[in-house]
Structures are given as C-alpha cells and as structure tokens.
C-alpha cells in the first residue's frame, strides 16, 4: 500500500459562532467544539484511507482560550500517523475575532479506525511527514499510542519501548 503525505490528509472547516452555539457566558459550548472536531477529523481520516472510518477515541482536547459569540473558528485536521488500521489525527483550532487577528485557541488529538462494508477493521496506508511539525507529531504518535494502550490495560508497561526510551533512556 502506497504511503500518503500528511498534507494530503488536510481538512479545513470554518464556522461562525452563533447564539445557538454558546452557553450563558456567551462562549462556545465545549460539546459543540468537540462535535466540530470529530467531524473534521473524520474527513481527514477518510482522505487518508479512502474508506469509511469510525471514531475510536478522543485522546486529548484542550480548551486553552474561550471562543466567543461572533468569533470565526477554523479547524485544521491532519493525520499525524497511521498504524495497522488506526490513524491519529491532530486538529488545530484557530479563532479570528472582529479585528481579524487569528490565534490558536485549542487543539485535539483523535484516533479513527478504517472499516470495510461489514464493519471490520482494514489496513490503512502509512503517513509520510514532511514539515518539522508533521515529523514531531509523527514521532510522538507511537508514544501516545503506547500510553493509551497501557491505560486501557491492553499493553504491559514493560512492553512500551518508546515510553521506556523516553523516560529511562533505553
């Protein structure tokens, strides 16, 4: 299976935060942002494998800056690494206010799995990172996966070679 460049998986969505999207603080509901993240990450995953995908997990989400009513929100998703049937997708969330200033407000890391017509997992192509950011995210993906597997009790800590190398220098 031919690898894909990380940039080929890029998916971008832009939303205007309207009153129905906000809480009583006039900021974007966290759940609304999570839904937008899930959708854009799934598009990125589909672009990578050209198959149906399902959300396996939301590994990390940060709500670093509030997003206010009237702000423009841009989500940029890109597959950071692919494993056998799963893909890790980074989503960067940017906010633009009335001044036109664009700042990174939040980020998320998700995992999607490719499935066939019967709902069984299928193999996906590997990712070829090109930029420094893509390479950094690619290299960290295996450590994040190993940590997730340990926490889910699907991997023994002694088997996590990348984490051992990070913490023990081995």
VENMO-V546090 format. One line per field, one symbol per residue. phi: phi as a letter, one per 20 degrees, with the letter a starting at -180 (. if undefined). A space follows every 10 residues. Layout:
phi->???
//
This chain:
phi->.ffdfgffef cccccdfdgf edefemdfgg ffffffffff ffffffffdl cfccfeadfb bddfcfdegn fedddcdbfe addfcdcece ceddcceffn fdcfdbbbcc cccecefene fcfcffddfc ffffffffff ffffffffff femdbegfee gfffffedmd
//
